[in-house]
């Protein structure tokens, strides 16, 4: 998933699936848009996770943990 922010609208991100693989495309799109907004630059996100048998709450909890850790590492490298 490749995502970049529109220059005029900080909250709007354009996403382009490079390769689609079933249920993980929505997850990758959500994560990529969140990261592009927070990092303020284009991002590539890959996802090959299988969410069969998980609840929406579990999926969102995983997304939150992943984004938090990615941003923590990103901020460490920036400073």
C-alpha positions in Angstrom: 0.0 0.0 0.0 1.4 3.4 -1.0 -0.1 6.4 0.6 0.6 10.1 0.3 -1.1 13.1 1.8 -2.7 15.7 -0.4 -0.7 18.9 -0.1 -3.7 21.2 0.6 -5.7 19.0 3.0 -3.6 17.7 5.9 -6.2 15.1 6.9 -6.8 13.7 3.4 -4.5 10.9 2.1 -4.5 9.2 -1.3 -4.0 5.4 -1.2 -3.0 3.1 -4.0 -2.9 -0.7 -3.6 0.2 -2.1 -5.3 -0.8 -5.7 -4.7 -4.1 -6.8 -3.2 -4.4 -9.8 -1.0 -7.9 -10.2 0.4 -8.8 -9.1 3.9 -5.5 -7.5 4.7 -6.0 -4.7 2.2 -8.4 -2.7 4.5 -6.0 -3.1 7.4 -3.0 -1.9 5.4 -5.0 1.0 4.0 -6.0 2.2 7.5 -2.5 1.8 8.8 -0.9 3.6 5.9 -3.3 6.5 6.1 -2.6 7.0 9.8 1.1 6.8 9.3 1.2 9.2 6.4 -0.8 11.8 8.4 1.4 11.4 11.5 4.7 11.3 9.6 3.7 13.9 7.1 5.3 12.0 4.2 4.5 9.2 1.8 4.6 5.7 3.2 4.6 2.1 2.0 2.8 -0.4 4.1 2.7 -4.2 3.6 0.3 -6.5 5.4 0.0 -10.3 5.1 -2.0 -10.8 8.3 -4.9 -13.2 8.6 -7.7 -11.8 10.7 -10.0 -14.9 10.6 -11.5 -15.5 14.0 -10.7 -12.1 15.5 -13.2 -9.5 16.6 -13.2 -5.9 15.3 -12.0 -4.8 18.7 -9.0 -7.1 18.6 -8.1 -6.0 15.1 -8.2 -2.3 16.2 -6.2 -3.0 19.3 -3.5 -4.6 17.1 -3.6 -1.6 14.8 -3.2 0.8 17.7 -0.2 -1.2 19.2 1.5 -1.3 15.8 1.0 2.4 15.0 2.2 3.4 18.5 5.4 1.3 18.2 6.1 2.5 14.6 5.7 6.1 15.7 7.9 5.6 18.8 10.7 4.2 16.7 10.2 6.9 14.0 10.4 9.7 16.6 13.6 8.1 18.2 15.3 8.1 14.8 14.2 11.7 14.0 15.8 13.0 17.2 
